[in-house]
Amino acid sequence: MPGTSQRCEEHSIAQNNQVWLQLRWFSYLTVTMSYDLNNFPKILTQSHNLTFNTSDIAQLTCHVTQLGSHHVTWLKYDSTNLHLPPQPLAVGQTLFTVDKRYSILSYATSDIDTYWTLEIYQIQTSDEGLYECKINNRKVSVSSKVTVTVQVPMEIHPSNLYAEPGTRVALYCNVYINEPQNISPALLSMSPSITWRFNESRIERLNDVIATPKHENNMSISHLIIRKAQIFHSGLWTCNYKRQRRSAILHIKKGIEREHDHHRTSALLSSTSSSTLNSNFYVFLLYSLSIILSYMQ
């Protein structure tokens, strides 16, 4: 029927027009998004990990190109729950934290390249966690993440020890472990322990050497005992925990304690003699000045 055929043709034309409009709209969106992405700032710094010692000045840096009128935002995620919204620390040069240890540094190396640094003065273990450098608007977002680990430096004492052959020698090493306060003793005991090396070799085969590791109060502790130290025990003793290490130098020699005491006494006498000479010089100088002044009157 002519009427039916005409209506079908009109419907087909309408559908084609709708498809054409959708394609035009999709093409427009694609071009617009492509334009936005090409002109949107880029963060060249890749996500990475950083490790600091307590009290270090930590610097987290973002290399940005084509920043234009956009702003670099620094965020910190809750280390106990990464699904929670992150806390804003800074937008541009403006800080959003009352912690005065935080600051923002920025500088440009060209017309399009800028570096934005979140600086944390005297970083503490509580500053550990996931940080994010981010630039975004309603359409586009780019970011780079930094996982920060803060470690308390290991301690070894004494670090320089003199002993006679046949005497008992003890070295102590400890490191703070940043574990949750509610961790069970059983899980804590499964944490890595401090290990020892002597002149870069493991100590398992050394006679009369015992290393006793233990964990207590978020500390990993190890006592190294040499029951009867011999001359061949002289050298570098190193305690290791994960990526940390500290070393002590052990001197075993007959008469070394007397020799060491003699050196300390000589140094003390030398210091005393120097002080005495300085005192005598000032007395002589004052005496000379008094004589000169008496002649001038």
Stockholm file with secondary structure:
# STOCKHOLM 1.0

chainA/1-297         MPGTSQRCEEHSIAQNNQVWLQLRWFSYLTVTMSYDLNNFPKILTQSHNLTFNTSDIAQLTCHVTQLGSHHVTWLKYDSTNLHLPPQPLAVGQTLFTVDKRYSILSYATSDIDTYWTLEIYQIQTSDEGLYECKINNRKVSVSSKVTVTVQVPMEIHPSNLYAEPGTRVALYCNVYINEPQNISPALLSMSPSITWRFNESRIERLNDVIATPKHENNMSISHLIIRKAQIFHSGLWTCNYKRQRRSAILHIKKGIEREHDHHRTSALLSSTSSSTLNSNFYVFLLYSLSIILSYMQ
#=GR chainA/1-297 SS CHHHHHHHHHHHHHHHHHHHHHHHHHHHHHHHHHHHHHHSCEECCCCEEEEEETTCCEEEEEEEECCTTCCCEEEECCTTCTTSCCEEEEETTEECCCCTTEEEEEEESSSSEEEEEEEETTCCGGGCEEEEEEEECSSCEEEEEEEEEEECCCEEECSEEEECTTCCEEEEEEEECCCCTTCCHHHHHTSCCCEEEETTEESTTCTTEEEEEEEETTEEEEEEEESSCCGGGCEEEEEEETTEEEEEEEEECTTHHHHHHHHHHHHHHHHHHHHHHHHHHHHHHHHHHHHHHHHHC
#=GC SS_cons         CHHHHHHHHHHHHHHHHHHHHHHHHHHHHHHHHHHHHHHSCEECCCCEEEEEETTCCEEEEEEEECCTTCCCEEEECCTTCTTSCCEEEEETTEECCCCTTEEEEEEESSSSEEEEEEEETTCCGGGCEEEEEEEECSSCEEEEEEEEEEECCCEEECSEEEECTTCCEEEEEEEECCCCTTCCHHHHHTSCCCEEEETTEESTTCTTEEEEEEEETTEEEEEEEESSCCGGGCEEEEEEETTEEEEEEEEECTTHHHHHHHHHHHHHHHHHHHHHHHHHHHHHHHHHHHHHHHHHC
//
